[in-house]
Structure formats: C-alpha cells, structure tokens
C-alpha cells in the first residue's frame, strides 16, 4: 500500500490517479474507469469526479494506493 499525499480535504478520483502517476494524462482515466478496473474502498468505481478523502483506498492496475 502506497500513501499518496494530497493538499486540502478532498481530491477527485481523476486528479488523484494523475497525482499518483497511474496515468500520464487526465484523458487516460476515462479508459480505466470504463474498463471497470478501478476500485475505491473495495467497490468498482466509474465516476472520474468521485471525491476521495484521506484514508480512502484505491486499487488500480495492480497498485494499492491510500489517500493521505
């Protein structure tokens, strides 16, 4: 599990994936979400604008990330 620090109280899922270097560009997020390979707190997530807060866990492409 890798902690990814954010500034502020929340971050959108698309922004978080870019911050964590899972994707190179925001446009790449759409494909991941459409493929059903992104999980937030154990549930498949398809909304790029999903708000994440510290403590949330994201699993994508074999990477386990925690919002910090």
Residue frames relative to the residue before (quaternion, step in Angstrom):
aa qw qx qy qz dx dy dz
X 1.0000 0.0000 0.0000 0.0000 0.00 0.00 0.00
X 0.1363 -0.7914 0.5940 0.0479 3.56 -0.77 1.09
X 0.3216 -0.7382 0.5647 0.1808 3.56 -0.87 1.00
X 0.1036 -0.7687 0.6302 0.0351 3.56 -0.96 0.96
X 0.2922 -0.7897 0.5196 0.1452 3.56 -0.47 1.22
X 0.1373 -0.7662 0.6237 0.0713 3.52 -1.07 0.84
X 0.3686 -0.6707 0.5803 0.2786 3.54 -1.31 0.28
X 0.7431 0.3394 -0.2725 0.5082 3.56 -0.88 0.88
X 0.6745 -0.5356 0.3627 0.3559 3.52 -1.38 -0.04
X 0.8074 0.0736 -0.0046 0.5854 3.59 1.17 -0.53
X 0.0963 -0.7628 0.6365 0.0616 3.54 -1.35 0.35
X 0.4765 -0.6498 0.5042 0.3106 3.58 -1.10 0.65
X 0.6408 -0.5667 0.3676 0.3649 3.54 -1.13 0.75
X 0.6565 0.5206 -0.3155 0.4455 3.59 0.88 -0.89
X 0.6632 0.4920 -0.2951 0.4807 3.56 0.98 -0.86
X 0.6378 0.5407 -0.3223 0.4439 3.57 1.01 -0.83
X 0.6618 0.5049 -0.3120 0.4579 3.60 0.92 -0.88
X 0.6426 0.4973 -0.3196 0.4875 3.57 1.07 -0.67
X 0.6409 0.5297 -0.3126 0.4593 3.59 0.97 -0.87
X 0.7150 0.4456 -0.2397 0.4824 3.57 1.02 -0.85
X 0.4405 -0.7250 0.4235 0.3177 3.60 1.33 0.09
X 0.3204 0.7249 -0.5327 0.2969 3.57 1.05 0.77
X 0.7702 0.1350 -0.0672 0.6198 3.56 1.15 -0.73
X 0.4902 -0.6608 0.4864 0.2942 3.54 -1.23 0.51
X 0.8036 0.1038 -0.0203 0.5857 3.56 1.03 -0.81
X 0.6404 -0.5502 0.3823 0.3755 3.54 -1.19 0.56
X 0.6172 0.5658 -0.3444 0.4246 3.57 1.10 -0.65
X 0.5987 0.5741 -0.3545 0.4316 3.61 1.18 -0.46
X 0.5564 0.6283 -0.3827 0.3863 3.59 1.17 -0.54
X 0.6126 0.5894 -0.3445 0.3984 3.58 0.95 -0.89
X 0.6707 0.5060 -0.2933 0.4562 3.58 0.93 -0.90
X 0.6411 0.5182 -0.3235 0.4646 3.58 0.97 -0.81
X 0.6871 0.4871 -0.2877 0.4559 3.55 0.87 -0.96
X 0.6422 0.5250 -0.3206 0.4574 3.58 1.02 -0.77
X 0.6766 0.5051 -0.2837 0.4546 3.57 1.12 -0.67
X 0.4310 -0.7358 0.4345 0.2899 3.58 1.26 -0.12
X 0.4970 0.6836 -0.4114 0.3413 3.57 1.16 0.50
X 0.6116 0.5261 -0.3593 0.4691 3.59 1.25 0.11
X 0.0571 -0.7905 0.6098 0.0080 3.56 -0.83 1.03
X 0.1150 -0.7588 0.6387 0.0550 3.53 -1.03 0.88
X 0.8343 -0.0806 -0.0052 0.5453 3.55 -0.64 1.16
X 0.7571 -0.4265 0.1946 0.4549 3.56 0.96 0.96
X 0.7041 0.4249 -0.2679 0.5019 3.62 1.21 -0.13
X 0.5362 -0.6158 0.4674 0.3387 3.58 -1.04 0.80
X 0.1109 -0.7975 0.5924 0.0281 3.56 -0.91 0.97
X 0.1192 -0.8112 0.5709 0.0420 3.57 -0.92 0.91
X 0.6094 0.5617 -0.3509 0.4358 3.60 1.27 -0.02
X 0.3905 -0.7350 0.5112 0.2145 3.56 -0.62 1.17
X 0.7181 0.4622 -0.2437 0.4597 3.58 1.08 -0.69
X 0.3185 0.7599 -0.5069 0.2533 3.60 1.25 0.17
X 0.3528 -0.7423 0.5333 0.2002 3.58 -0.81 1.00
X 0.1387 -0.7718 0.6180 0.0558 3.54 -0.90 1.00
X 0.1384 -0.7726 0.6156 0.0704 3.55 -1.10 0.75
X 0.6838 -0.4734 0.3336 0.4439 3.60 -1.16 0.38
X 0.7320 0.3684 -0.3136 0.4797 3.54 -0.92 1.01
X 0.5516 0.5943 -0.4039 0.4234 3.60 1.19 -0.40
X 0.2326 -0.7715 0.5800 0.1195 3.55 -1.11 0.75
X 0.1136 -0.7863 0.6071 0.0168 3.54 -0.93 1.01
X 0.0759 -0.7739 0.6282 0.0275 3.56 -0.92 0.96
X 0.1963 0.7633 -0.5906 0.1733 3.56 -0.78 1.09
X 0.8592 0.0319 -0.0449 0.5087 3.56 -1.03 0.84
X 0.7238 -0.4564 0.2444 0.4562 3.57 0.94 0.87
X 0.6135 0.5354 -0.3452 0.4668 3.56 1.29 0.03
X 0.1838 -0.7550 0.6204 0.1060 3.54 -1.00 0.87
X 0.0303 -0.8185 0.5704 -0.0612 3.54 -0.58 1.23
X 0.1428 -0.7674 0.6187 0.0895 3.55 -1.14 0.69
X 0.4254 -0.6837 0.5321 0.2617 3.54 -0.92 0.93
X 0.0693 -0.8328 0.5492 0.0038 3.56 -0.70 1.07
